[in-house]
Amino acid sequence: MAGDFCLANVIEKLHELRNIEVEKLKAGNKDSLKSKLELDRAIKCLSFCNKNNLFTNTNENYQVIELPMTSDLYSEYRIIDDCETEDRNMWKELELDNNKLFLHPGDIVITK
């Protein structure tokens, strides 16, 4: 499909660049450490995106939201399915693997 691409190709190229920096380090070039560490971080970031199918379509736009502090220090955020009703008795909390999902201040949510 037009606009779709695989981040794996970019990750592979970054691994190749990383290997070059590792060889330079083995040869005694200590200046290559910073580049190697930057490449490690880029590979980790893009691998996360690739694993979670983020940015695989050039038309996708994402918003990253950091959850603010709650009104009470011990409060948590919860994700609720409102079942298209205002009746809170009908609402269902999101469960993943039979565990309720609790979010905390500082957690991030990525939206499309």
Secondary structure, 3 states (H helix, E strand, C coil): CCCECCHHHHHHHHHHHHHHHHHHHHCCCCCHHHHHHHHHHHHHHHHHHHHCCCCCECCCCCEEEECCCCCCCCCCEECEECCCCCCHHHCEECEECCEECEECCCCEEEEC
